[in-house]
Amino acid sequence: MKITRALAAVLATLLACSACGGLGGQPPGSLPEVRGADGRDYLLLDKGAYKAFYDSWGRLEYIEYDSNGDGRPDHVAHHQGNKLPGLIEVDEDFDGRMDRWESYDAQGRLLKVAASRRGAGPDIWNVLGPDGQPARREYDDDGDGRVERSELLNAGRVVRLEVDADRDGRVDRWQDWRDGRLVGEELDTDGDGQADRRLNYAQGGALAGLQKLAR
């Protein structure tokens, strides 16, 4: 079971309203103070499966939801003082580790969905376009927290690939793909961040030409 963006907003409203008693959305002063997993102190509104954590000013920081009743939150909606959460973390397999991250803008539009291939934090991101479909897919292949490879998509198919081959934080290879095959590639061979060579490929994948690009 996943919390949708709309459901997260409804939960935040219900929790705030049930707690405030007409105090403008702030929790009552009788809430207990607890220490969060991040070492910070929060005011806790405990609704059983749902737990809302407020800062000392009464601003909603995040909501935890335990959907299967095992005592561990498997959904966390991060509000950081806002009415709508900007990030929702999900433990899809209930192993105690988050493995899905959904990022939203201030209007509630889903921007990016991340997953973990290694079980150690996000390492693949699907960036959504205006139509809500994946427009870009980013990969952290070595687990250093930085993207080394990005796929640009059109109707679900890769049309361009950007690669940081030397892992210095800058793209140095740009590949053009058509109908599932590589047709051309531009390279930055001197490390200045700009392509200076282009390789063209024939239908069968063989190198068809090398071109030096004007600067």
N, C-alpha and C positions, 0 to 999 in steps of 0.2 A: 504494500500500500504506500502511495506517495502523497505528500501534501502538495496540492497544486498552489499556484501563485494566488489565486482568488481565495482559496481556503485559508492560506496563511494570513491574508489580510483580514478575513472574517474572524479568525481566531484572535488576532491582535485586538480587534475592536471589541470582541466579546470580553476578553480578559480585562482590558482597560476599563470598560464600562462597568463590569461586575465588581471591579475593585475600587473605582473612584468614588462612588457615592456622591457624585455631583461636584467633584473637585477638579474639573477640567481635564480629565484623563489621567491624572496622577494617582498612584496607589495610596491607600490609607497609611497613616503613620504607624499602624499596629503590625505591619508585616515584619516577620522575623528577618534578621540579617544573617546571611550565609556567605561563606567563602567559595567563590567559583573555581572551576578547574584552572583558570588563568591566574589564580592568586589574588584576584580583586574581590572586594566585598560588594554584595548585592542585596537588595530587598527581594524576597522570594514570595511570589503568589503561587501556591501549590493547588492545582486543580486535579490532582491524581495523575492521569496520563499526560496532562499538560502542565508545564511549569514555566512561569514567566519571571524573568529576572530584570529588575529595575536598578538604575544607579541611584546614588544618594539624593539626586535632584528629582527623582520620580520619573525619569525617562526610561522607556522600554528599551532594553539592550538586546535581549534575545529570548526566544521561546523554545523549550525542549518538548519533544513529543515522543512517548514510548508507545509505539503502536502495537507491539506484541506482548507487553506486560512482563518483560524479563528484567525490569529494573534499570535498563540502560536506554538512554535516548537514541532513537534511530533516525530522527529528523531534528534539525536545529535551524530555526529561522532567525537570522541576524538582522535586527532592526536598527541598532545603533542610534536610538532616539527618534527614528522616523516611523511614520504610520505603517509603511510598507517595508518588508525586508528587502535588502539588496542582495543577500546571499542566503540560499537554503542548502544545507548539507544533508546528505542522505546516506544511511548505512543500509544498502539494499539487501545484503545477505545476512544481516543481523549477527555479524561476528565481532562487533564492538569497535570496528574501524569504519570511518566514513569512506565511501567509494564513489560518490557522485556529488558534484557541486554545480548549482544552478545560480547564475548571476543575472540580476535584473536592473533596469534603469529606474529612475524616480517615478515614472509613470506606470510601472508594473510590467513592462515588456521584457520578455526573456531575451537576453543578449548572448549568453554563452553557457554551454554545458560541458563540464569537465568530468573525466573518469580517471581511474587509477588502474594501470596494467600490472603494477608491481605490488600494490597494497601498501604503498608508502607515500601517499599524497598524490595530487593530480599530476598526470604526465601526458594527457591528451585532451585537447579542447576542440569542441565544435562551436564555431562562431556563426551565429545566425544572421541571415540577410533580412531585408525589409519584409519579405514574404514569409518569414518564419522558418525557412529551410536553411540547412547548412550551406554557407557561402565560403567558409574557410575552415580547414582542419589543421591544428598545430600540434607538434609532437616535441616532448622532451625525452629524447631517446637514451640519454646517459644519466638521467636523474639528478642533474645539477641545478634544477629549478629554472633553467633557461630554455627557450624554444630553439631547437636546431633545424627543424624541418617544418615547412608549411605548405599545405596543398590548397590551391584556389579551385573552387568547384563551380560548375555550371550544370544545373539540372542533375546534380549528384555525381557528375563525372569530373575527374581531374583535368584541368586545362592548363595549369601552370604550377610549377613546384619551385619553392625557394629554399635553399639549403645553406646553412652555416657549416661548411665542411671542416674548417679548422677550429670551430668552437670558440671563436674569439668574441662572440656576441654580435657579429655583423654578417649579413648574407653575402656569400661570394659565388653562388651558382644559381642561375635562373633557367629553369627548363620549361619549354613549351610542349604541351601534349595535345594531340588531336586524335580522336577516335581510339583512345587507349594506347597510343604509341608515341614515343618521343620523336619530335620532329626537329627540334633545335635546342641549343643550350648556350647561354652566355656565361662567361667566366670573368672573375676579377683575379688576375694573376699577380698583381703587385700590391694588393691589400689596401687600396685607397678607397674602397667602398663603391667603385664604379666598374662596370663591365668593360673589358678591353679586348676580349676574344669572343668569337661566336663559332660554334660548331653546328653544322647542318647534317641531318641524318636522312638516309634513303628509306624507302618503304620497308625494307627488310631489317632495318636497324643499323646498317653499316654506315660508317662516317662518309659523308658525301662532300664535305668541304670545310676548310678552316678559314675564317675571315678575321682580320685585325680591325677592330673598331676605332673610328676616329674619336679623338678626345676634344 
